[in-house]
Amino acid sequence: MKIFAVWTAFSKTKAEDAAQKKRALNAILISLGIHVLLLIGAVSLTIMIISPKQKMMFEGKKSPSLPARKLEHAIRVKQMQKQTRKPQILQRLVTEAPSKVALPEMPEMTTPDVKNLRDTPLMNSRAGSIGGIGGGGGGAGRGLTGGMGYSDTKFFGENVRTRAIVICMDISPSMIAKGVTVDVLNESMKMLENMNVGTKFNVIVYVDGALPFAPQMVYATQENKEKGLAWLKQPFDGRQQGNLRGYSGSTPHEAIRMAVEMGADTVFVLSDDPPYLKKGDVNTGVEIPEHMDNIEKYVRSIESTTGKSVRFYPILYKPFENDRGKQAIDYYKGIARATGGRCRVIPRAP
């Protein structure tokens, strides 16, 4: 009985071991199957992600061949020819037989050589008549200083290159007594001799006002040169010409303003005294203290207000050997420096 119980227990234990081993084997097989499936899934996923996608190819239209372009151009040319009207050629009858009507010969016209000039001299123009001297003119409007009408000339030893030059001469009694009119006449003759027809000029005399030779600048034609020199030969009197009513003094202010408005690019100013102006007559008039500063301010503002460069060449004509003479030299030197010009002093004869 005891042996049977032992056997029964042994058999039972053996059966349990076999069942346990079978369960373990089944678990291993299931785990192996799951891993195989996971491995297959991972490989498939990797292949799907890593494998390159198929490239997309675009095929454009082929460009037209050269013969097709030529054909299209020929078609357009023909269409333009159809749209464009051809000029009609007029048939004219020409005869070589002499005419019964004979026209008089045209008079010979002599004109100055204005080759390469943008503006030509305005000859015999009523608008440019010269200060009442003769009927012919030659004057031109303001600012007409363009073109190639440059001249290299000289005045009182100063070499200048100009297209429009103005001489402003003080004709106060002291200047007349020193002989300024004779010297200016001689210097003007030499200056005009070297001036070509395309260059303009004018002369302005002044005391406290101003009087110009011509209302506007004139071209340096032979006729205008002769008239200008004849005008300078007249007997100037500072009490009759170049005066400003209601004022007295000696100042180039009005003459400078005229020269700038006429279109000058070079201005000579002759004086022997610093500028001064009185309101009223010489004896009882009240001097304007800021007058000198006003002239300098005007000269310095020319380029900014007009857009043109004007060079000033003051000439101190036999200045007095005193404080006023030194003041005049210093003042006009400042005017010259401000405009790029030069100041010259004509000393008195020993």
C-alpha positions in Angstrom: 0.0 0.0 0.0 2.8 2.3 0.9 4.6 1.4 -2.3 1.5 2.1 -4.4 1.1 5.5 -2.8 4.7 6.3 -3.5 4.3 5.2 -7.1 1.2 7.2 -7.5 2.9 10.3 -6.2 5.9 9.7 -8.5 3.7 9.3 -11.5 1.8 12.5 -10.6 5.0 14.5 -10.2 6.2 13.2 -13.6 3.0 14.1 -15.3 3.2 17.6 -13.8 6.8 18.0 -15.0 5.8 17.0 -18.5 2.9 19.4 -18.6 5.1 22.2 -17.3 7.7 21.5 -20.0 5.0 21.5 -22.6 3.7 24.9 -21.4 7.2 26.2 -21.4 7.8 25.0 -25.0 4.6 26.5 -26.1 5.5 29.8 -24.6 8.9 29.7 -26.3 7.3 28.9 -29.6 4.8 31.7 -29.2 7.5 34.2 -28.2 9.6 33.1 -31.2 6.7 33.6 -33.5 6.0 37.0 -32.1 9.6 38.1 -32.5 9.7 36.7 -36.1 6.6 38.7 -36.9 8.0 41.9 -35.3 11.3 41.4 -37.2 9.4 41.0 -40.5 7.3 44.1 -39.8 10.4 46.1 -38.9 12.3 45.0 -42.0 9.2 45.9 -44.2 8.9 49.3 -42.6 12.6 50.0 -43.0 12.4 49.1 -46.7 9.4 51.3 -47.2 11.0 54.3 -45.5 14.6 54.0 -46.7 14.0 52.9 -50.2 14.3 56.0 -52.6 11.1 57.4 -54.1 10.7 57.5 -57.8 11.9 60.8 -59.2 9.3 63.0 -61.0 10.4 64.0 -64.5 9.0 67.1 -66.3 9.3 67.4 -70.0 9.0 70.9 -71.4 8.0 71.9 -74.8 10.7 72.0 -77.4 11.7 75.5 -78.5 10.8 76.4 -82.0 13.5 75.7 -84.5 15.4 78.5 -86.3 13.5 78.1 -89.6 10.2 78.6 -87.8 11.4 81.8 -86.2 12.6 83.1 -89.5 9.3 82.3 -91.0 7.5 84.2 -88.2 9.7 87.2 -88.7 9.0 87.2 -92.4 5.3 87.1 -91.8 5.5 90.1 -89.4 7.6 92.1 -91.9 5.0 91.5 -94.6 2.2 92.6 -92.2 4.1 95.8 -91.3 4.6 96.6 -95.0 0.9 96.2 -95.7 0.1 98.6 -92.8 2.7 101.3 -93.7 1.7 103.6 -96.5 4.5 104.2 -99.1 5.3 107.8 -99.8 3.8 109.1 -103.0 6.3 110.5 -105.6 4.9 113.6 -107.1 5.7 114.2 -110.7 6.9 117.7 -111.4 7.4 119.5 -114.6 10.8 121.2 -115.0 11.7 123.6 -117.7 15.2 124.7 -118.7 14.0 127.7 -120.7 14.8 131.2 -119.3 12.0 132.9 -117.4 10.4 136.0 -118.7 10.5 137.5 -115.2 14.0 138.4 -114.0 14.5 138.9 -110.3 17.0 141.5 -109.1 20.3 140.2 -107.6 20.4 140.0 -103.9 22.7 142.4 -102.2 25.8 141.0 -100.7 25.4 140.5 -96.9 28.5 140.4 -94.7 27.9 138.7 -91.4 30.4 138.1 -88.6 31.9 134.7 -88.3 29.7 133.1 -85.6 30.8 129.5 -86.3 30.5 127.2 -83.3 28.3 129.8 -81.5 25.0 128.8 -79.9 23.7 132.4 -80.0 24.4 134.8 -82.8 24.7 138.6 -82.6 21.5 140.5 -82.7 22.4 143.1 -85.3 20.4 146.3 -85.9 17.8 145.3 -83.3 15.6 148.1 -82.0 15.4 146.4 -78.6 19.2 146.5 -78.3 19.9 150.0 -79.5 23.0 151.5 -77.9 22.4 154.3 -75.5 21.1 156.7 -78.2 24.2 156.5 -80.4 23.2 155.6 -83.9 20.3 153.6 -85.0 22.1 150.2 -85.2 22.2 148.1 -82.1 23.6 144.7 -81.4 22.3 144.4 -77.9 21.1 141.1 -76.5 18.9 140.2 -73.6 20.0 139.3 -70.2 21.8 136.0 -69.6 22.5 135.3 -73.2 26.2 134.4 -72.6 26.1 130.8 -73.7 27.9 129.3 -76.6 31.6 129.1 -77.4 32.1 132.9 -77.4 35.1 133.0 -75.1 37.8 135.6 -75.5 41.3 135.7 -73.9 41.9 139.4 -73.3 43.6 141.8 -70.9 42.6 144.9 -69.0 45.1 146.9 -66.9 47.5 144.0 -67.0 44.9 141.4 -65.8 44.6 138.4 -68.2 41.0 137.1 -68.2 39.0 134.5 -70.1 35.5 135.7 -70.5 32.2 135.5 -72.5 30.6 138.6 -71.0 32.7 141.4 -69.4 31.6 144.7 -67.9 33.8 147.7 -66.9 32.5 149.7 -64.0 34.3 153.1 -63.8 34.0 155.6 -61.0 33.7 159.1 -62.5 33.6 161.1 -59.3 35.6 164.4 -59.5 38.7 162.9 -57.8 38.9 160.0 -60.4 38.3 162.4 -63.3 41.1 164.7 -62.0 43.5 161.7 -61.9 42.9 160.9 -65.6 40.9 157.7 -65.2 38.9 158.3 -68.4 41.9 158.5 -70.6 43.5 155.4 -69.1 40.3 153.4 -69.3 39.8 154.4 -73.0 43.3 153.2 -73.9 42.9 149.9 -72.0 39.5 149.4 -73.5 40.9 149.8 -77.0 43.5 147.0 -76.3 40.9 144.8 -74.6 38.4 145.0 -77.5 41.1 144.4 -80.1 41.6 140.9 -78.7 37.9 140.2 -78.2 36.1 138.0 -80.8 32.6 138.6 -82.0 31.0 136.0 -79.8 32.0 137.8 -76.6 29.8 140.4 -75.0 30.8 143.6 -73.3 29.5 146.8 -71.7 30.8 149.8 -69.8 29.0 151.4 -66.8 30.0 154.7 -65.2 29.0 155.5 -61.7 29.1 157.9 -58.8 26.3 157.1 -56.4 24.1 155.8 -59.2 25.0 154.2 -62.6 24.8 154.9 -66.3 25.5 152.1 -68.8 26.9 152.4 -72.4 24.2 150.1 -73.6 20.9 149.0 -71.9 22.0 145.4 -72.3 25.3 143.8 -73.1 26.4 143.9 -76.8 28.4 141.5 -78.9 31.9 142.6 -79.8 31.3 143.3 -83.5 33.4 146.0 -85.1 30.5 148.3 -85.2 29.8 147.9 -81.4 33.5 148.3 -80.6 33.7 151.6 -82.4 30.5 152.8 -80.7 31.7 151.8 -77.3 35.0 153.6 -77.7 33.3 156.7 -79.0 31.1 156.7 -76.0 34.1 156.6 -73.7 35.6 159.6 -75.4 32.8 161.9 -74.3 33.6 164.4 -71.4 32.3 162.7 -68.3 31.1 164.9 -65.4 30.4 163.2 -62.1 27.7 165.8 -61.4 25.7 164.9 -64.5 26.2 161.2 -65.2 25.9 158.2 -62.9 24.0 159.9 -60.1 21.1 158.6 -58.0 18.4 161.2 -57.2 18.1 161.9 -53.4 21.5 160.3 -52.6 25.1 161.3 -52.7 28.5 159.6 -52.3 30.7 157.3 -54.3 29.7 153.6 -54.6 29.7 150.9 -57.3 26.6 149.2 -55.8 24.2 150.1 -58.5 26.8 149.5 -61.3 27.6 146.0 -59.9 23.9 145.1 -59.7 23.4 146.2 -63.4 26.4 144.1 -64.5 25.2 141.0 -62.7 21.6 141.3 -64.1 23.0 141.8 -67.6 24.7 138.4 -67.4 28.3 139.4 -66.9 30.8 136.7 -65.8 33.7 139.1 -65.4 33.4 142.6 -63.7 36.2 145.2 -63.4 35.5 147.9 -60.8 37.6 151.0 -60.8 37.7 153.3 -57.7 40.0 155.2 -55.5 37.9 155.2 -52.3 35.9 152.8 -50.1 32.2 152.8 -51.0 30.0 155.2 -49.1 26.4 156.4 -49.6 24.5 159.3 -48.0 20.8 159.9 -48.0 20.6 163.5 -49.0 23.2 165.9 -50.4 26.9 165.8 -49.7 26.8 168.5 -47.0 23.7 167.7 -45.0 23.1 164.0 -46.0 23.2 161.1 -43.5 25.6 158.4 -44.3 24.3 154.8 -44.4 26.8 152.9 -42.2 25.9 149.4 -43.3 26.3 150.2 -47.0 29.8 148.6 -47.4 28.5 145.4 -45.8 25.5 145.4 -48.0 27.7 145.4 -51.1 29.8 142.6 -49.8 26.7 140.5 -48.9 25.3 141.1 -52.4 28.5 140.0 -54.1 28.9 136.9 -52.0 25.3 135.9 -52.7 25.4 136.2 -56.5 26.2 132.5 -57.2 23.7 131.2 -54.7 20.9 133.4 -55.9 21.6 133.4 -59.7 23.3 130.1 -60.2 26.1 131.9 -62.1 29.7 132.5 -61.1 30.8 136.2 -61.5 34.5 137.1 -60.9 35.3 140.6 -59.7 38.6 142.4 -60.5 38.8 145.6 -58.5 41.3 148.2 -59.6 42.3 150.8 -57.1 43.1 153.6 -59.4 45.7 155.9 -57.8 44.2 155.6 -54.3 44.9 158.2 -51.6 47.9 157.5 -49.4 45.9 157.8 -46.2 43.7 155.6 -44.0 40.8 155.7 -46.5 43.1 154.6 -49.3 44.3 151.6 -47.2 40.7 150.9 -46.2 39.7 150.8 -49.9 42.5 148.4 -50.8 41.6 146.0 -48.0 37.9 146.1 -48.7 38.2 145.5 -52.5 40.8 142.7 -51.9 38.1 141.0 -49.8 35.6 141.4 -52.7 38.1 139.9 -55.1 38.9 136.9 -52.9 35.2 136.2 -52.3 34.6 135.7 -56.1 37.9 134.2 -57.3 39.2 137.4 -58.9 42.2 139.6 -58.2 42.7 143.1 -56.9 45.2 145.5 -58.6 46.5 148.8 -57.4 47.5 151.4 -59.9 49.9 153.7 -57.9 50.3 157.4 -58.4 53.1 158.6 -60.6 56.1 159.6 -58.4 
